[in-house]
Amino acid sequence: MKEKITVIGGILAIIGVIFTAYFWIDGRYALSQELEKTKARLEYKILSDQFQAISDRIWKIKDRAGEKPKDPTVKEELRQLESDKESVKVKIDAMEKK
């Protein structure tokens, strides 16, 4: 009788360890996938905010200096901002395709 109880207890312990390991692994990798989704959303939000800030800066420069500024420093800054805006737009479009 003692041997049967010991065998049954051992089998239950092994089953318990297997279930515990399964749920631990499942929880760990499920959290990892959720973290990747959150990271992608955060990166998208940062890029869209950066795009908006660059657009606002371009608008302010054009509002103050006109559509075609004569000052070479302002022209260069405007050219750089347009380039930055385009590169951020490409990154955003790439993220939207995923």
C-alpha positions as CSV (number, residue, x, y, z in Angstrom):
1,M,0.0,0.0,0.0
2,K,2.8,2.4,0.9
3,E,4.5,1.7,-2.5
4,K,1.3,2.6,-4.4
5,I,0.9,5.9,-2.6
6,T,4.6,6.7,-3.2
7,V,4.3,5.9,-6.9
8,I,1.1,8.0,-7.2
9,G,2.7,10.9,-5.3
10,G,5.7,10.7,-7.6
11,I,3.6,10.7,-10.7
12,L,1.5,13.7,-9.4
13,A,4.8,15.6,-8.6
14,I,6.2,15.0,-12.1
15,I,2.9,16.1,-13.7
16,G,2.9,19.2,-11.4
17,V,6.5,20.1,-12.5
18,I,5.6,19.6,-16.1
19,F,2.6,21.9,-15.9
20,T,4.5,24.5,-13.9
21,A,7.3,24.5,-16.5
22,Y,4.8,24.8,-19.4
23,F,2.9,27.8,-17.9
24,W,6.2,29.5,-16.9
25,I,7.6,29.2,-20.4
26,D,4.3,30.2,-22.0
27,G,4.1,33.3,-19.8
28,R,7.7,34.3,-20.5
29,Y,7.4,34.1,-24.2
30,A,3.9,35.6,-24.3
31,L,5.3,38.6,-22.4
32,S,8.2,38.8,-24.9
33,Q,5.8,39.0,-27.8
34,E,3.7,41.7,-26.0
35,L,6.9,43.7,-25.3
36,E,7.8,43.6,-29.0
37,K,4.4,45.0,-30.0
38,T,4.7,47.7,-27.4
39,K,8.2,48.6,-28.5
40,A,7.0,48.9,-32.2
41,R,4.0,51.1,-31.2
42,L,6.3,53.4,-29.1
43,E,8.8,53.7,-32.0
44,Y,6.0,54.6,-34.4
45,K,4.7,57.2,-31.9
46,I,8.2,58.7,-31.5
47,L,8.7,58.9,-35.3
48,S,5.3,60.5,-35.9
49,D,6.0,63.1,-33.2
50,Q,9.3,63.8,-34.8
51,F,7.7,64.1,-38.2
52,Q,5.1,66.6,-36.7
53,A,7.8,68.6,-35.0
54,I,9.9,68.9,-38.2
55,S,6.8,69.9,-40.1
56,D,5.9,72.6,-37.6
57,R,9.5,73.9,-37.7
58,I,9.4,74.1,-41.5
59,W,6.1,75.9,-41.3
60,K,7.4,78.5,-38.8
61,I,10.5,79.2,-40.9
62,K,8.4,79.6,-44.1
63,D,6.0,81.8,-42.2
64,R,8.8,84.1,-41.0
65,A,11.1,84.1,-44.0
66,G,8.7,83.4,-46.8
67,E,8.5,80.5,-49.2
68,K,11.9,81.2,-50.7
69,P,14.2,82.8,-48.1
70,K,17.1,84.9,-49.2
71,D,19.3,84.3,-46.2
72,P,21.7,81.3,-47.0
73,T,21.6,80.1,-43.4
74,V,17.8,79.9,-43.4
75,K,17.9,78.2,-46.8
76,E,20.4,75.6,-45.5
77,E,18.3,74.9,-42.4
78,L,15.1,74.6,-44.5
79,R,16.9,72.2,-46.9
80,Q,18.1,70.1,-44.0
81,L,14.7,70.0,-42.4
82,E,13.1,69.0,-45.6
83,S,15.7,66.2,-45.9
84,D,15.0,65.0,-42.3
85,K,11.3,65.1,-42.9
86,E,11.6,62.9,-45.9
87,S,13.8,60.4,-44.1
88,V,11.4,60.2,-41.2
89,K,8.5,59.8,-43.6
90,V,10.2,56.8,-45.2
91,K,10.7,55.2,-41.8
92,I,7.1,55.7,-40.9
93,D,5.9,54.3,-44.2
94,A,8.2,51.2,-43.7
95,M,6.7,50.7,-40.2
96,E,3.1,51.0,-41.6
97,K,3.8,48.2,-44.1
98,K,4.8,45.8,-41.4
